[in-house]
Amino acid sequence: MATAITIETERGKTGIDYTSKIQPLVCSTKRGKGNDKLDCPCGVTVDKMTGNIYIADGSNNCVKVFDSSAQYTFKFGDSNGEGKMSYPRSLVICRSRILITHNHGILNYSLDGEFISIIGMHGNGELEFNCPWGITINESNHDIYICDSLNNRIQILSQNFLFESQFGSLTFPIDVKLSKEYIYVLDISNPCIHIFNHNHILKKSVISQGRGNQVIYPYSFVIDNSNNILIADYSSNSVSIFNPEFQSIHHIPVSKHPKAVTVDNHDRLIVVCIHTVNCLQIF
């Protein structure tokens, strides 16, 4: 049986007891094209000011927004017009805008769904992408980190969307997150999380497939306020939770094939997007 732990964070808060999270509070929506339906949801993020949940609805080519009770509110993007989306994959909120990876570039929208700009194009140079996937923000300087998956690298842009640097070489990076000390990159080809310092030097690789109490097929992850790591394990139908030393804390069973996971501002809620049954689960 998993043992609850308490971890002191940099901000003096204590870690949440995830072992109490067993059954979802909410399990909503079904597959389809309707406003409140999902079809292959691939990415999720929470607006930490409002609690609204933004979902990259892959096969519907749009972003759908739900409130913290998983009630549908609005959508944007669709598959036509200037801000046309083509299989949106991942998204991140930065101040009053939301950035969405899709096709071979990044879409820049306001939080109420107004299209602002397109960032990047197809290619392998600076500000060029080949199947961009995971995206995150450095909260200290608002730099943008993007998994440029088929170019086998992480690209870093300034808050003004100018190329700053890149690092790799990776095989198929699919998700990226930051802590104060480290950059965490999920490489899906030989599933593991690579940990780099902020000088882009690889320190170690963890969560390898099939080693001890690890994961089978990690698809995305999030780091909470206590630096615990929550991983959407696609093949084991669970969210696997590790402490900052990558010791297993808990496994939360979810519906079949979770693709994306995030937490709210105070780590009170875990939000999971489920691929096969096309639903949103909240714990």
Beta strands, then each sheet from edge to edge (+ up, - down):
strand 1: 26-28
strand 2: 41-46
strand 3: 53-57
strand 4: 62-66
strand 5: 72-76
strand 6: 90-94
strand 7: 97-102
strand 8: 105-110
strand 9: 115-119
strand 10: 121-122
strand 11: 128-129
strand 12: 132-137
strand 13: 144-148
strand 14: 153-157
strand 15: 163-167
strand 16: 173-178
strand 17: 182-187
strand 18: 192-197
strand 19: 202-206
strand 20: 218-223
strand 21: 229-233
strand 22: 238-242
strand 23: 248-253
strand 24: 258-263
strand 25: 270-274
strand 26: 279-282
sheet 1: 1+ 26- 25+ 24-
sheet 2: 2+ 3- 4+ 5-
sheet 3: 6+ 7- 8+ 9-
sheet 4: 10+ 11+
sheet 5: 12+ 13- 14+ 15-
sheet 6: 16+ 17- 18+ 19-
sheet 7: 20+ 21- 22+ 23-
end
